[in-house]
Amino acid sequence: MSRGEPGHQWTAWCALLLSGVTFGASFSLFKIAAGSGQDALDLAFRYSAVSAMLVLVPLLAKRSWSWPNRRAFAFCAVWSVVSTTLPSVMLFHAARELPAGIVALAIAFVPMATFAGAVILKRDIATLRRCLGLGLGGVAALLVVVPETSLPDRNDVGWLLLPFGVVLCYAAEHLYYAVKAPEDVPAEGLLFLMFGCAGLTLLPFVLFTSAPLLPGWPLSVGEWALAGIALVTVLDYFLFVFLVNRAGPVFTSQAAYVVTLAGVGWGMLLFGESHSIWIWLALFLAMIGVSLVQPRQDGS
């Protein structure tokens, strides 16, 4: 089926919306899990372990995965740090202190940070249109930080460094994956190694704090939320691969809009969050910035 056929377009749009809405819910799930009182390192370890087990199911079902080589292990060791270990720890800390919608808004800056990094590494061209989008993203970030009434509690400004740190991690992940990802290992194999490496990296910290490695039974609300984060993340990775292969990277990049808007919406629905005019203006400018930074269909 070609990309232009109606049936394919309908499938691609459904997958895009499913990816954006479910991943947008992850920020509220982070907040619920972080509210359980467990340490962020312990939560990040469990999230990585559950994600690895979820990826293992389709991996074993295919029965065609050969043992990865040293290059794949080396790639996944680095990939796990920028994609899971650091971002998840920062997200659990940020979710404990900030509204879920604010954290979701920060994720809108990932395409802009990725573009900036690509220009610095000379893997992309700084056109006027995309530089304008980057500038609008900078203004949007200032609208979140500078005005006195932008946040419910002005003391939370310092915590904004965490979600913006997550943005830098995700941007680094995109660039690193584009340059270094081995082509001889299937996506589910790389994901299993990545989550496994993240879990092994966090394990010594969990053992040092004497936190229990296994959850109790019945599962608490926070532990169910943690399982939900793992499920949503793994699903989003597979949907991302599906969309890139079936509809192309330009179409797939539109998920950034859905993720941010869904994240804000989930926060309002689950926690009754309300945002100042500055946050809504920042969201509006961020959406325009993302639309300008993303490449057009002609690749420019």
Buried (B, 14 or more C-beta within 10 A) or exposed (E): EEEEEEEBBEBBBEBBBBBBBBBBBBBBBBBBBBEBEBBBBBBBBBBBBBBBBBBBEBBEEEEEBEEBEEEBBEBBBBBBBBBBBBBBBBBBBBBBBBBBBBBBBBBBBBBBBBBBBBBEEEEBEEBEEBBBBBBBBBEBBBBBBEBEEBBBEEEBBEBBEBBBBBBBBBBBBBBBBEEEBBEEBBBBBBBBBBBBBBBBBBBEBBEEEEBEEEBEEEEBEBBBBBBBBBBBBBBBBBBBBBBBEBBEBBBBBBBBBBBBBBBBBBBBEBBEBEBBEBBEBBBEBBBBBBBBBBBEEEEE
